[in-house]
Amino acid sequence: MLRYEKMADMLTTGEVAYLLDVHASTVRRWSNRGLLKAYRVGPRGERRFRRDDIAVFFLERAVRRYTGQK
C-alpha cells in the first residue's frame, strides 16, 4: 500500500471532533493525555488519527456511559 493510501485512512483533529461531537481542543487534550492515539505527520507535526482507533475509543466511551463507569 502506498503512503498516500495509508494517509487517506487517517482523520484530522477536526474530523475526529465532529465524529465524537466534541471541540477540537478536547481531541487534542485527549491525545496529549494518551487517551487517543495520534500520529504526527508533515513538517508542522499535525495530528492524524486512525479510523480504527477512533471507532474503538467511541465504543469504549459508549460502554462506559451505558454502564455508568468513568
Buried (B, 14 or more C-beta within 10 A) or exposed (E): EEEEEEEEEBBBBEBBBEBBEEEBEBBBEBBEEEEBBBBEEEEEEEBBBBEEBBEEBEEEEEEEEEEEEE
